[in-house]
Amino acid sequence: MTKSWRRGVWVAAGLCWLGVVGAGMAMVMEYDTKPGAPAEAPLVWPEASRVDLAPDRPTLIMFAHPRCDCTRASLSELAELLARATERPRSYVVFIKPAQTGAAWEQTAVWKQASGIPGIGVLRDDYGDEAKRFGVRTSGQTMMFLPDGRLAFSGGTTSARGKTGLSIGRTTLLDLLDGRPASTFTAPVYGCPLFGPADAAEPAGEHPHVQ
């Protein structure tokens, strides 16, 4: 085996390795920047909802899966938004608890993170009834409703999966809460699917109330 032939083998191997690494990075980037399924958000607050709509200020509600790591960033952005907003909305984070899950299944680090945000009401959504009423399909989906029940915003609070920083959703919500005109009323939502196939198939409204 000549030295030049060995060098050629190493160069080819190096190029193959770079190709594999590049393809892997591209797949990761594509996954991180691919939005989840958007909500079929109601234009007005659902009458059947057991969550209270504030009569004197906007109501902001984020739906989350307690075992979705992507939602950590969504919650961080929510905390930043509430700390900076001029008008403080009534705010909830609603965590789905699917059927056939054990006691305290939802009590994860993500739940604890939400519970640590000042002024946030953290609720458990048994069977995902509330999420279904609001047409939510992706963890991190956030909506804001006006006191008369009209939908003002529906979307996410991050610019990619698990990424904090400037995003269309946070900027839009901050504009609305600060009384500035918003350029849009929706934004992509980045997170894990909220339901598995069996969970999504169950109709809403036949189970115990949100706790």
N, C-alpha and C positions, 0 to 999 in steps of 0.2 A: 504494500500500500504506500503510494508516494505521498510526500508532504502536501503537495497541492491538492491531491484527491481528498486527503483527510480534512484539509481546510475547507474544501467544497462541501463535505458532509456536514461539518460543524456550522457553516453558514446556512445551509439548507435547514438544518435542525433549528437554528436560531430563528430563521424566518417563520418556520412552522409554529414555533412557540409564541412568537409575537402575534401571529395570526389568531391563535387560540385565545390568547389574552385579550386581544382587541375585540374578538367576537364576544367574549364573555362580558367585557366592559360595556359593549354596545347593548347587550341583552339587559344588563342591570340598569343602564340609563333609560332604556325603553320602558322597562317596568316601573321605574321611579317616576317617570313623567307621563305615564298613561293614566288618565283620570278613571275613577270608578264610575259606576252607573249613576247618572243623576236622578234625583228624586222627581216623582210626579207630584210636585208640591201643590197643595190646595190653594186656591186664590184667596180663600177666607179661612179663618180658624175653624177646624172641624167641631161641630156642635157636640159630637159624641166624646170628644177628648175629656179625660179626667184631669188634665193639667190645667191650671188656672191661667187665664189670659188677664194680664194687668189692665185695669180700666183707665189708668192715668199716665202710662208711659209704654214704650215699646216692650214687647216680650221676645226674648231671644232664646231659642231652643236648639241644642246640639244633640244629635243622636249618635251613640257610640257603641262599639263592641268592646267589652272589657278586656279582651285578649288580643286586641289589634295594636301592635307596637306603633304603627303609623299614627295612631290617634294621639300619642304623646305630643307630637308636634302641633296637631290641631288644638289641643288643650293649652299648650304654651302660647299659641297665637291668640286664643280666646282670652287668656289671662292678660296678655299685653294689651289687647283691644280694650278690655274693661278698665284697665288701669289708666288708659289715655283718653277715653271717651268723655266728652262734656256731659252728655245725658246718660245716666246709668240705667240700662234696661233691666227689667225683671229677667233673670237668666236661669236656665236649667241645662243640666247635662243628663240625658236619659239613656241609661244603659240597658241594652236588651238582655233578657235572661230566657233563653230558649227552653222548650219542653225537655224533660228528661235530663236536666242538669241537677247536680247535687246542691246541698245547702252551702251558701257562701261562695258558689261558683263564680259570681260576679265580683267578689271582693279581691281584686287584683291591684297591682301597682298603678294601673291606669285609673281605676276607681279612686284610689287614694290621692292621686294627683288632682283629679277633678274636685275631690272633697276639700283640698287645700286652697282652692281659689276663693278669695273672699267674696261673699255675696252670691255664691252659686248654690242653687238647689240641685242636689244629686238624687235622681230617682231611679228605681229599678222597674223595668218594663217587662213584666212577666209575659212570656209567649210573643213578645214584640208587638203587642196590640197597638200601642201608640205609634210606633214606627210605621206600622201598616196604615194607620189612619192618615198619617202625614205623607205617605207614599215614598218612604225612605228606603234606599237599597244599599247605601255605602256608609261605613263608619266615618264619622267626622262631618256628615251632612248637617249644615247649620241653616236655620231659617229665622227671620225676624218679622214679626207681625206688629202692626200699628194698634193703638188702643181700640179702634173700631173693628179689629179683626182682619183687616186687609193685609195680604202678604206684601212685605216691602223688600225682602231679599231671600234668595235661596242659593246655596252653594257651599264651597269649602273655605277654609281660612288659611290654607297653605298653597305654595306654588308647586309642590311635588310631594311624593310620599316621604314622610318623616323629615321634611325640610322646613326649618323655621326661617323667618325673614320676610321681606316685603312680598305681598301677594295681592292679587286683584280682590279677593274676598275680604281680607282685613282692611284694605284701603277703602273699599266700598262701604263696609259697615261703619268704619270710623267717620267717613263723610256724612253718612245718614245720621249718625248719632250726634255729630257736631253741627248739624243744620246746614251742611253744604250740599249742593246738587251732586248727585252721583252720576257717573258716566255709564254705568250699567247696574243691573239689579240681580245679576247672577254671576257665578264663578265655578270653575271646575272643582270637583271634590276628589281628594286623593286619600284613599284608605282601603281597608279590607271590606269584602262583601259583608253586609250586616246579617244576612240570612243564609243558611244552607237550604238546599232544595226542599227538604221536608218542612223546615220552619216557615218558609215563605208560602207554602201551600195552605197553611192553616188560616182560616178567616179571623178577622179581628172581632173583638167585642164579646167573646164567649168565656172570658177568663177573669181572674181576680184583678182588682184595681192596681194601678201603679202605686208603688210604695217608696 
